[in-house]
């Protein structure tokens, strides 16, 4: 995995969390394999990153089940 700063990961996840408000954005995240990236972040050392990725996966779960 390439090097990313913790701050950039946190900010990116917060942006993704905000994008998940709209169904169209959730579909785009699913279409472009966003779940793969979010699942890999579940092993991160930073608890905030793990929590945000888990929260986003929870938001995407409804759309994934309906597809």
N, C-alpha and C positions, 0 to 999 in steps of 0.2 A: 504494500500500500504506500503510495507517495506521501511525503510529509505535508501535513496541513497544520496550521496553528490551531490551538484549542479555541481561540477567540473567533476565528473565521468559521470553524465548525458550529460553534454555538449560534452565531449570527445567521448562518445559512439555515440551520434547523429552525430557528425562530421565524425566518422568512417562509420556509416551507409550511410551518404550522399555520401561519396567516393565510397562505395560499389555499390551504385545505378548506377554507370556508366555502368556496364555490365548487360545485360538483364538476364543472368542466376542468378545473385545475387538478382535481383528484384524478380524473381520467387521464390527464397528461402525465402525471407522476407515475401512474400505473403503466401506461403505454411505453414509457421510456425507462423502464426497469428501476424505478426509484425504490421499490421494495427491497431489491438486492442490496442497495447501499444502506438503507435504513436497518436492515437485519444485521449487516456486518458491524454497524455501530453499537449493537447491543453488547458487544464484548469490550467496549472502550473503558478506559480507566476512570474517566470523568463521569460522575454520577449525573450531572446536569445534561450531558450529551445523551447518556443512556435513557434518561427520563423523557427528554424531548423526542427522541426517535421512537420510543415506545408509544408516546402520546399520538404522534403522527400515524404510526401503524394502526392504532386504534381508530383513527378517523378514516383511514383508507379501507379498513376491514369491511365496512358496510358496502362500499362501492364494489369491492372485489367479490363479495358474496352475491351481489345482484347481477354481475356480469355473466 
